[in-house]
Amino acid sequence: MKNVGGIDKILRIAVGVALISLVFIGPKTPWGWVGIIPLATALINFCPLYPLIGFSTAKNKEIKEA
């Protein structure tokens, strides 16, 4: 079931890539690997936290296509 919409997906990808880049450039901290979480949830179009709080950013049309 899809619960991540368009703008949400773009923001998750941007945040994920930015955090992962911290591992290679910048402060070179292993905390940058936390960026895998928003990146993965964007790529699979599903956030496991959203159903727990009853939230979705996907439009009804996007949900029906999934």
N, C-alpha and C positions, 0 to 999 in steps of 0.2 A: 504494500500500500504506500502510495506516494504522499508525503506530507511536507516536502520542501519545495517552495515555489521559486520563480525566476530570480527576483532580486535577492532573496535569501540565499539561493544557490551561488550567485555571483559573489556575494559578500563572504560566504564560507570558503570559496575557492581562494579569494584574495587573502583572507586571514590565514588560511592553511599554508599557502605558499610563502607568505611573509614570515610566519613562525618557523617553517622548515628552513628557510634561508638563514635564520639565526644560527643554525648548526654549522653552516659553512662560512658565512661572513658575519660581520658584526661582533658581538661578544662571544661567539662560538660556545654557546651554552647548550647542554643536552636537553634543556627544557623546550627547545625549539621543536623536538619531535612530537610535542603535544599537538602541533599543527596537523598531524595525520588525522586526528579526529574530525575537525571541521571539513577537511578535504575529502575524507571518505564518506561522510554523511552527505556532502554535496554530490559526489559522484554516484551514489546509490539512491539519491533523492529521498532518503528516509532518516529522520532524527529520532532515536529511541526515547528521548526525553519528551518530545511533543505529545505523544498519546497519554503520557502520565499526567500532563497538565491540561489535556483537552485542547490542544492548540495545533493549528496547521497553517502554513503560508501558501500551500498549493491551491490553485483555483479549482472549482468543481469540475471543469473540463479536464484539467490535468489529472485529477484523481480518477475519473472514469476511464481514461486512456491507460492507466497503469494496470 
